[in-house]
């Protein structure tokens, strides 16, 4: 399984939790240095707790499941 597939699997795992709160996450790109750029959508895009969701939730799980990932960043 390549890094793209692994990253998509993790995003698919967290997506239902975000959707329950009216949000979503979209993969934008994986950079050459293994930084995953995502776009938080819906309620997650404007939520004051979005950075906690991104770093404490998505990034933490992503690094556990996909050790090649260096960071997860939000882009507009």
Beta strands, then each sheet from edge to edge (+ up, - down):
strand 1: 23-30
strand 2: 35-42
strand 3: 71-74
sheet 1: 1+ 2- 3-
end
